Amino acid sequence: MARDKLYLIEPGFSDPEHPGTTFVCPHCNAIEGLLASFPQLAAAIDVERVPFPRPRRKVIEEVGEENQSLPILIFAGAAPPDAGDWNGKRFVNATDRILELLSEWHGFPRLHK
């Protein structure tokens, strides 16, 4: 059975524009924290971490070059009405919306606001 897929940037990357400094993506890291806190729920989603530099070939193959900004949640089947579409693949790439959908569709706790 196909599962929703979440692409994140590998934490602990370097950026050639800032030599000697290690980074995490702030958008991906918010999701990483949720996944780490609830590993039993995270196990139901395919999570793939890709290197920081572009082009991000694996993501491009899934949803096109114009949609390689991360994080991105790609739906295996049904998708919410606000999901983007690339050649029939439905996805969401807004961090706040991904966090909402992880709660609504995958049972993760909601963020308290």
C-alpha positions in Angstrom: 0.0 0.0 0.0 1.4 3.4 -1.0 2.0 5.8 1.9 2.3 9.6 2.1 5.9 10.8 1.7 7.5 13.6 3.5 10.8 15.1 2.2 13.0 17.0 4.6 16.5 18.6 4.4 19.1 16.5 6.2 19.9 18.3 9.5 23.5 19.3 10.1 24.3 20.6 6.6 26.9 23.1 5.5 26.3 26.0 3.2 29.2 27.2 0.9 28.1 30.8 1.5 28.9 30.3 5.3 32.0 28.1 5.5 32.6 26.5 8.9 29.0 26.7 10.1 26.6 23.9 10.5 22.9 24.4 9.9 19.4 23.0 10.2 16.5 24.1 8.1 14.1 25.9 10.5 11.0 24.7 8.6 12.1 21.1 8.4 13.3 21.1 12.0 9.9 22.0 13.3 8.6 18.8 11.6 11.6 16.8 12.8 10.7 17.6 16.4 7.2 16.3 15.9 8.4 13.1 14.2 11.0 12.4 16.9 8.4 13.0 19.7 6.0 10.4 18.2 8.0 7.8 16.4 5.1 5.3 16.3 3.1 7.8 14.2 6.1 8.8 12.1 6.6 5.1 11.2 3.3 5.3 9.1 4.8 7.9 6.8 7.7 7.5 4.4 10.2 10.2 5.5 13.2 10.9 3.3 15.9 13.4 4.2 17.8 14.9 1.2 21.0 17.0 1.1 20.7 20.7 1.2 22.2 21.6 -2.2 20.0 22.1 -5.2 19.1 20.5 -7.5 17.3 18.0 -5.2 16.9 15.2 -7.8 14.7 12.9 -5.8 12.2 15.7 -5.1 12.4 16.9 -8.7 11.5 13.4 -9.9 8.4 13.4 -7.7 7.0 16.9 -8.1 9.1 18.9 -10.6 12.0 21.3 -10.4 9.8 24.2 -9.5 8.6 22.4 -6.3 11.9 21.4 -4.7 11.6 23.7 -1.7 11.4 21.7 1.4 9.6 20.5 3.5 7.1 18.9 1.2 4.4 16.3 1.9 3.3 14.2 -1.1 0.1 12.3 -0.9 -0.1 8.7 -2.0 -3.9 8.9 -2.6 -6.5 11.4 -1.5 -5.3 14.9 -0.9 -6.8 18.0 0.7 -8.4 20.5 -1.7 -5.7 23.1 -1.1 -2.9 20.7 -2.3 -0.8 21.6 -5.2 -0.6 19.4 -8.3 2.2 18.4 -10.5 1.4 15.8 -13.2 -1.2 14.2 -11.0 0.9 14.2 -7.8 -0.7 16.1 -5.0 1.4 17.9 -2.4 1.7 20.6 0.3 4.9 22.5 0.9 3.9 25.1 3.5 5.3 24.1 7.0 2.3 25.2 9.0 -0.1 23.3 6.6 2.0 20.2 6.8 1.9 20.3 10.6 -1.9 20.6 10.4 -2.2 17.8 8.0 0.1 15.5 10.1 -2.4 16.1 12.9 -5.6 15.8 10.8 -4.6 12.9 8.5 -2.0 11.0 10.6 -3.0 11.5 14.2 -0.1 13.6 15.5 -1.0 16.1 18.2 -1.9 19.6 17.2 0.4 22.5 17.9 -0.8 24.7 20.7 -1.3 28.3 19.6 
